[in-house]
Amino acid sequence: MHPIPAASLLLVMATDAALRLRRDWLEQAGYRVSPACSLKEVELACHAHAFDIVLVADAVEPRMKKAIGLTVRHFCPEAHILQMGRIRPDIDGTCFVTGDSNEDVLQSVGKILRRDEIPPAAI
């Protein structure tokens, strides 16, 4: 599976250490990645760039996930939101990948970019 060359991701993680690891392997897979660890960073990134996908980690607090969803929909309405998780999504109407293995995340990102059907998760 090869990424679409122009694909731009906003990666939202709970900690800088996790962010660096996840960013490295996404960039190695060929994606352009912008990092964010706070709602303010998400807002600033969305003001500055248009993203294909906003990838939200499972470890981000549920309240922050909901605020991220609202912010992205306001400032980057064309971006898909892909939430990683174990049980269920915290952001209504987003795509959801159970777990957070590199393979599962890359497969889900690829499906979204190819416009394959990934139904929004229902809460």
Short mmCIF file of the C-alpha atoms (twelve columns), coordinates in Angstrom:
data_MODEL
# 
_entry.id   MODEL 
# 
loop_
_atom_site.group_PDB 
_atom_site.id 
_atom_site.type_symbol 
_atom_site.label_atom_id 
_atom_site.label_alt_id 
_atom_site.label_comp_id 
_atom_site.label_asym_id 
_atom_site.label_seq_id 
_atom_site.Cartn_x 
_atom_site.Cartn_y 
_atom_site.Cartn_z 
_atom_site.pdbx_PDB_model_num 
ATOM 1   C CA . MET A 1   0.000   0.000  0.000  1 
ATOM 2   C CA . HIS A 2   1.398   3.368  -1.025 1 
ATOM 3   C CA . PRO A 3   0.176   6.699  0.291  1 
ATOM 4   C CA . ILE A 4   -1.242  9.339  -1.999 1 
ATOM 5   C CA . PRO A 5   1.707   11.751 -2.429 1 
ATOM 6   C CA . ALA A 6   -0.197  14.917 -1.527 1 
ATOM 7   C CA . ALA A 7   -1.768  13.444 1.620  1 
ATOM 8   C CA . SER A 8   -1.451  15.745 4.595  1 
ATOM 9   C CA . LEU A 9   -2.248  14.546 8.108  1 
ATOM 10  C CA . LEU A 10  -2.784  16.415 11.356 1 
ATOM 11  C CA . LEU A 11  -1.678  14.056 14.101 1 
ATOM 12  C CA . VAL A 12  -3.171  14.706 17.547 1 
ATOM 13  C CA . MET A 13  -1.525  12.824 20.406 1 
ATOM 14  C CA . ALA A 14  -1.639  13.180 24.194 1 
ATOM 15  C CA . THR A 15  2.138   13.438 24.732 1 
ATOM 16  C CA . ASP A 16  5.165   14.695 22.835 1 
ATOM 17  C CA . ALA A 17  6.953   11.331 23.132 1 
ATOM 18  C CA . ALA A 18  4.063   9.405  21.574 1 
ATOM 19  C CA . LEU A 19  3.688   12.125 18.961 1 
ATOM 20  C CA . ARG A 20  7.324   11.825 17.832 1 
ATOM 21  C CA . LEU A 21  7.100   8.041  17.429 1 
ATOM 22  C CA . ARG A 22  3.826   8.121  15.520 1 
ATOM 23  C CA . ARG A 23  4.953   11.044 13.373 1 
ATOM 24  C CA . ASP A 24  8.185   9.279  12.405 1 
ATOM 25  C CA . TRP A 25  6.498   6.160  11.066 1 
ATOM 26  C CA . LEU A 26  3.781   8.109  9.244  1 
ATOM 27  C CA . GLU A 27  6.435   10.249 7.558  1 
ATOM 28  C CA . GLN A 28  8.410   7.116  6.673  1 
ATOM 29  C CA . ALA A 29  5.227   5.823  5.041  1 
ATOM 30  C CA . GLY A 30  5.234   8.956  2.850  1 
ATOM 31  C CA . TYR A 31  2.715   11.264 4.517  1 
ATOM 32  C CA . ARG A 32  3.192   14.932 5.382  1 
ATOM 33  C CA . VAL A 33  2.467   15.159 9.107  1 
ATOM 34  C CA . SER A 34  1.732   18.185 11.278 1 
ATOM 35  C CA . PRO A 35  1.792   17.544 15.029 1 
ATOM 36  C CA . ALA A 36  -0.552  18.750 17.762 1 
ATOM 37  C CA . CYS A 37  -0.756  17.952 21.477 1 
ATOM 38  C CA . SER A 38  -3.366  20.517 22.526 1 
ATOM 39  C CA . LEU A 39  -6.600  22.042 21.305 1 
ATOM 40  C CA . LYS A 40  -4.792  25.344 20.696 1 
ATOM 41  C CA . GLU A 41  -2.237  23.567 18.480 1 
ATOM 42  C CA . VAL A 42  -5.082  21.922 16.552 1 
ATOM 43  C CA . GLU A 43  -6.746  25.288 16.015 1 
ATOM 44  C CA . LEU A 44  -3.499  26.938 14.881 1 
ATOM 45  C CA . ALA A 45  -2.731  24.083 12.497 1 
ATOM 46  C CA . CYS A 46  -6.225  24.186 11.003 1 
ATOM 47  C CA . HIS A 47  -5.897  27.948 10.459 1 
ATOM 48  C CA . ALA A 48  -2.599  27.456 8.625  1 
ATOM 49  C CA . HIS A 49  -3.247  24.321 6.528  1 
ATOM 50  C CA . ALA A 50  -5.887  22.177 4.913  1 
ATOM 51  C CA . PHE A 51  -5.625  18.529 5.956  1 
ATOM 52  C CA . ASP A 52  -6.823  15.375 4.294  1 
ATOM 53  C CA . ILE A 53  -7.107  13.524 7.596  1 
ATOM 54  C CA . VAL A 54  -6.980  14.458 11.260 1 
ATOM 55  C CA . LEU A 55  -5.762  11.421 13.184 1 
ATOM 56  C CA . VAL A 56  -6.746  11.482 16.874 1 
ATOM 57  C CA . ALA A 57  -5.049  9.092  19.297 1 
ATOM 58  C CA . ASP A 58  -6.898  6.983  21.817 1 
ATOM 59  C CA . ALA A 59  -4.987  8.493  24.760 1 
ATOM 60  C CA . VAL A 60  -6.407  11.988 24.124 1 
ATOM 61  C CA . GLU A 61  -9.034  12.804 26.789 1 
ATOM 62  C CA . PRO A 62  -12.637 12.270 25.643 1 
ATOM 63  C CA . ARG A 63  -13.613 15.914 26.315 1 
ATOM 64  C CA . MET A 64  -10.659 17.104 24.269 1 
ATOM 65  C CA . LYS A 65  -11.563 14.690 21.450 1 
ATOM 66  C CA . LYS A 66  -15.025 16.243 21.242 1 
ATOM 67  C CA . ALA A 67  -13.547 19.760 21.208 1 
ATOM 68  C CA . ILE A 68  -11.071 18.682 18.513 1 
ATOM 69  C CA . GLY A 69  -13.961 17.353 16.421 1 
ATOM 70  C CA . LEU A 70  -15.815 20.664 16.660 1 
ATOM 71  C CA . THR A 71  -12.668 22.680 15.893 1 
ATOM 72  C CA . VAL A 72  -11.735 20.581 12.872 1 
ATOM 73  C CA . ARG A 73  -15.265 20.687 11.486 1 
ATOM 74  C CA . HIS A 74  -15.293 24.468 11.864 1 
ATOM 75  C CA . PHE A 75  -11.857 25.276 10.420 1 
ATOM 76  C CA . CYS A 76  -11.179 22.272 8.126  1 
ATOM 77  C CA . PRO A 77  -14.628 20.983 7.143  1 
ATOM 78  C CA . GLU A 78  -13.231 18.888 4.259  1 
ATOM 79  C CA . ALA A 79  -10.864 16.914 6.503  1 
ATOM 80  C CA . HIS A 80  -11.756 13.379 7.537  1 
ATOM 81  C CA . ILE A 81  -11.356 12.608 11.223 1 
ATOM 82  C CA . LEU A 82  -9.932  9.186  12.044 1 
ATOM 83  C CA . GLN A 83  -10.065 8.286  15.700 1 
ATOM 84  C CA . MET A 84  -7.957  5.467  17.107 1 
ATOM 85  C CA . GLY A 85  -9.461  3.601  20.031 1 
ATOM 86  C CA . ARG A 86  -10.204 0.433  21.890 1 
ATOM 87  C CA . ILE A 87  -13.941 0.530  22.507 1 
ATOM 88  C CA . ARG A 88  -15.866 3.255  20.693 1 
ATOM 89  C CA . PRO A 89  -15.283 6.752  19.321 1 
ATOM 90  C CA . ASP A 90  -15.770 9.889  21.366 1 
ATOM 91  C CA . ILE A 91  -16.301 12.118 18.324 1 
ATOM 92  C CA . ASP A 92  -19.650 11.661 16.574 1 
ATOM 93  C CA . GLY A 93  -19.558 10.824 12.878 1 
ATOM 94  C CA . THR A 94  -15.866 10.018 12.630 1 
ATOM 95  C CA . CYS A 95  -14.101 7.059  11.134 1 
ATOM 96  C CA . PHE A 96  -12.805 4.734  13.817 1 
ATOM 97  C CA . VAL A 97  -9.998  2.212  13.927 1 
ATOM 98  C CA . THR A 98  -9.946  -0.240 16.807 1 
ATOM 99  C CA . GLY A 99  -6.513  -0.299 18.366 1 
ATOM 100 C CA . ASP A 100 -3.574  1.715  17.253 1 
ATOM 101 C CA . SER A 101 -1.150  -0.653 15.551 1 
ATOM 102 C CA . ASN A 102 0.835   0.911  12.736 1 
ATOM 103 C CA . GLU A 103 -0.672  -1.498 10.224 1 
ATOM 104 C CA . ASP A 104 -4.283  -0.849 11.234 1 
ATOM 105 C CA . VAL A 105 -3.824  2.916  11.198 1 
ATOM 106 C CA . LEU A 106 -2.026  2.927  7.837  1 
ATOM 107 C CA . GLN A 107 -4.688  0.685  6.330  1 
ATOM 108 C CA . SER A 108 -7.490  2.974  7.563  1 
ATOM 109 C CA . VAL A 109 -5.703  6.120  6.364  1 
ATOM 110 C CA . GLY A 110 -5.199  4.515  2.959  1 
ATOM 111 C CA . LYS A 111 -8.878  3.550  2.699  1 
ATOM 112 C CA . ILE A 112 -9.983  7.088  3.506  1 
ATOM 113 C CA . LEU A 113 -7.621  8.595  0.947  1 
ATOM 114 C CA . ARG A 114 -8.726  6.119  -1.728 1 
ATOM 115 C CA . ARG A 115 -12.331 6.989  -0.846 1 
ATOM 116 C CA . ASP A 116 -13.060 3.377  0.103  1 
ATOM 117 C CA . GLU A 117 -16.121 3.042  2.266  1 
ATOM 118 C CA . ILE A 118 -15.326 3.331  5.952  1 
ATOM 119 C CA . PRO A 119 -18.673 4.004  7.575  1 
ATOM 120 C CA . PRO A 120 -18.676 6.617  10.321 1 
ATOM 121 C CA . ALA A 121 -18.852 5.009  13.719 1 
ATOM 122 C CA . ALA A 122 -22.227 5.167  15.381 1 
ATOM 123 C CA . ILE A 123 -22.318 5.902  19.070 1 
# 
